[in-house]
Amino acid sequence: MSMIKAELLQKVDSLSKPELEELFDHIRWLLAEKEPISENERKELHEGLEEIRRGECRRWCDIKRTDV
């Protein structure tokens, strides 16, 4: 097994059920995506993941307004 795959599986094993569901949504999106990701998009993706890791984000379901 590759080092990346082993590390990925270890991280997946540590996720909560809601985090796993969110991850699975992202995986489905990536697998359905027909266009390759540009280097700029890849950079932005990694920056976003770092923001999530630092706790600098909120989930859409936590902030969406339902009163409009």
Steps between C-alpha positions, in 0.01 A plus 500: 500500500634842414592744775239750381224238502597380847501855636167575333339188649634591843348848476168361375486261795522796739203690352158529663189382315403856387857559380495169310174596330647837397817332374294252299312788337832650393626166369184451292542852359866436413418171330217658299711798392595460134739796472847472645574733792728790406808580705326815630194299606725242667678781690166650610379156609806449718465850647136423585594172662759680711234753608275210602786338692558826690128531576459812288180392331136422567279247330228633271228318694610688816473849349231484231197714564158343509304817576498631142 
